[in-house]
Amino acid sequence: MTFSLSPKHDSLEDYLADRAPNQPEFHQAVVEVMGDIKPIIDQHAAFKDANVFARLAEPERMISFQVPWQTDEGTIEVNRGYRVQYNGAIGPYKGGLRFHPSVNPSILKFLGFEQTFKNALTGLPMGGGKGGSDFNPKGRSEAEIMRFCSAFMQELHRHIGPDIDVPAGDINVGGREIGYLFGAYRRITNRFQGVLTGKGQSFGGSAMRTQATGFGVIYFLNQMLEAHDDGVEGKRVIISGAGNVATYAAQKAVELGARVITLSDSNGTIHDPDGLSQDKIDWVRSHKAQSGASLEAYVDAFGGTWHSGDTPWGVEADIALPCATQNELDGSAAKTLLKNGTMAVVEGANMPCTADAKQALRSADILYAPGKAANAGGVAVSGLEISQNRTRRPETADEVDEALHQIMFDIHSVCVEEGTRDGAVDYTKGANIAGFRKVADAIVMQGVG
Ligand code: NDP
């Protein structure tokens, strides 16, 4: 039997193996989405005629370049830089830059693919993109990070612009790196324009962009719980990661009365049964801002236990928020969460659940939200930053927070609308279908060259 979307291939897996060999993360993301959208394609001749599937299973453009830069010792290192302009049907490409040794085409293509659907869900005119480098900032000095950002922009500036592609931050790219990247862009081009988001507020950044992804995760979680006449107050929450998304999700959860009992990093997990406070979260943020610092030092400062090399998923809790990286929660961790009576799993990271874990969580009687819906708050506020840069009128933190609330509310509503079956909401299905419809309609309406 041949795969109905491609006469030459027996299955979607065969198609991807042929078109994008050795890209497991990319295959994982596409297979998951296709499972939900194939029935929609089958029902719409226009989507089939325009071959929307094949056009979404491949980036529109992918740029790969050399980044030579100088260390403090004066030696020259060479990293590889990328920008994946995944799909621009509904707006200029938009998505973060990641600096991590694991960065490769498979990871950036999966992130660009997911970003395309996520950006569509925000209701704002943003296409999907992603980029970054295999540069490892751990152990590098501030001056080396600045030189690397500058060298990276030497090439990237040719491919971005307010009407072309507007990158932002991601893993290991925060406010400091965005500042260096923006400075390099301005020096190279002599243009002060909204070409990056996540900027400092003194040079065009939006209030609340730093907090937006983590806060948005909790606003989304609250919507899910409120639909069941429940809320986060009093709930035990386990969170992975100790970076931007994890710490702001923790902060908002604590503010709303939850007890956050774990955080983690690439070295291990801290378990603090007393729960994190604002002071403890502030300490984590400033400690982790030191290059290469391990979370282990938390235990000396505040008590609790350190679990070297472990993830948080074995700790009993009501709510689990994976906020570190892709494939950090596998099938056996999902079984443990279900056995421990976890009532909600909400993804702060992009694709943190393996395919097995996702399958187990989607088929269980719990609340489970995918990253493309739950972590869309960050890119949504980036979208608002673009508007503020256009009009040169900054908005207040209260105005942005209110807009963020509304966008997360709307994403929740559309997921419920598209994902309800037999009285239960499949948020993954809802998000995939709603995001797909918007992008696919735009692709069809724009024809081909
Ligand atoms: P940060 O760099 O701020 O933090 C990443 C955290 O994850 C760090 O604590 C890091 O630990 C940990 N981590 C990274 N890799 C691994 C690994 N292989 N195993 C265990 N822990 C790991 O990144 P963000 O918080 O910005 O991003 C986290 C996730 O959220 C990513 O999936 C990102 O794509 C996603 N996301 C981010 C958005 C944003 O606005 N920043 C928007 C939407 C999604 P260590 O310090 O030890 O490296």
Residues whose N, C-alpha, C, O or C-beta is under 5 A from the ligand:
A	BS01	NDP	G169 D170 I171 N172 T213 G241 A242 G243 N244 V245 A246 S264 D265 S266 N267 C323 A324 T325 Q326 G348 A349 N350 N375 G378
